[in-house]
Amino acid sequence: MLHSSVTVIRTNKFREMENQNQEPTPTQPNQRLGSPSQELPSTSSNEQTQKRNRPESPQRKSDDSAQSPKRSRNGSLPPPSFPQEIIFEILLNLPVQSLLRFRCVSKPWKSLIADNFFIKKHLKRAQNDPEFSKKRVLINTTSIQTGSSIKSCSLKSIFEDPNVNTSEIEYPSKKASRYDWIVGSCNGLICIAIREDTVLLLNPTLRVSKRLPDLGFKKRRGCYTVYGFGFDASVDDYKVVRVFCYQSKGFEDGYESIVRVYSMRTNCWRRIQDFPFGVPFSEAGKHVDGTLNWAVLSRQYRDFSCTIVSLDLAQETYKEVTQPCYGNGAGERILGVLDGCLCVLCSYGRLYAEVWVMKEYGKRESWTKLVTIPYTPIPGYEMFLTPLSVSKSGEILLRFEVNMLLYNPEKNMFRVPMFPYDAFSYIDQQEVYEESLVSPTVVNQHR
């Protein structure tokens, strides 16, 4: 009887396991399934039936709960965990405003977003974005209603949207003054000269600014000041260059200059070698590959000629930059920066203008004529000014008189970006910059 009872128990047990799609528990080699000594105490078939009809045991419930994700007290599932590499890559593609909010997610996220390596990688992603989704344009404007101000708008919207919205940039010492001047931009930082004697470094995206030490300079009649702003990668330092141009005693001697450089690492000004090739025009120096470049009116044998002079921010030495062969009839030349390359817009009277780009800085043979722009038929527009940007389709954005102008070389067509009617009356300056996490108050963010 004992053997038959064990057989019934074993048969019922196998059926139960098959119904639950489970495999039988493997036995040890020295155990025999039919041996009474290896079985549980015998029970009758009725008892086995009652066991099958009972609710699941607590052990079974705990197994199920261990396989399902645990819920929090409010009933929500915990956030999924991702590898750090995926999180890093996702955050790199987000705009700065989103990253500033996500610093509150956790301490590791806050540390990551503030890390120098992440800041550098995020900046490079913004600079190389062909869609211009993280690039903006600063506009130094004057309006009848609001006076002078510096506004910002999306570069992508200028190329793509029929109507362009602007927002005003707030910064310390801001007043309605036409002497507030945009010196330049570098890695998301903006340099602004206020009435020629006060200089600010500003990240408009972070809304963080720094006022540079005063020079004790007072504007004088017959004198003017030209600035430049750039990055010295050799020592991981941002530098501002101030060229004070004053008239010499003799008229034939023209102007002379006094040059001082501000270093963010040392937070002070110091004097360097004066300009050796005459004095620069009133336009700020253009930053390209660790150099600042000015168009200079120099005197040679009673004649005046336009040359390009660069200042190496690392060596703090000057040199003349060779220009392309413009051909006959070349007139005024204006410097600019396109996609990180030095460029020159050369006007040929009221006929046309050419835009030349130096693909490899310092190499004369790398000068390439990008586009020839015919004289515009738009009434009231007479002179091309600074080239600002080129879209993927080849459309070029120019500062043109008191506005901005887009020229499509493929279609040979002009169009004017449309801004709100009360945004401004005319434009004094434009400057393209990228949104970044670089702070003007923190040193060594690129190591």
Buried (B, 14 or more C-beta within 10 A) or exposed (E): EEEEBBEBBBEBBEEEEEEEEEEEEEEEEEEEEEEEEEBEEBEEEEEBEEEEEEEEEEEEEEEEEEEEEEEEEEEEEEEEEEEEEEBBEEBBEBEBEEBBEBBEEEEEBEEBBBBBEBBBBBBBBBBEBEEBEBBBBBBBBBBEEBEBBBBBBBBBBBBEEEEBEBEEBEBEEBEEEEEBBBBBBBBBBBBBBBEBBBBBBBBBBBEBBBBBEEBEBEEEEEBBBBBBBBBBEEEBBBBBBBBBBBBEEEEEEBBBBBBBBBBBEEEEBEEEEEBBBBBBBEBBBBBBBBBBBBBBBBEEEEEEEBBBBBBBBEEBEBBEBEBBEBEEEBBBBBBBBBEEBBBBBBBBEEEBBBBBBBEEBBEEEBBBEBBEBEBBEBEEBEBBBBBBBBBEEEBBBBBBBBBBBBBBBEEEEBEEBEBEEEBBEEBBBBBBBBBBBBBBEBBEBBE
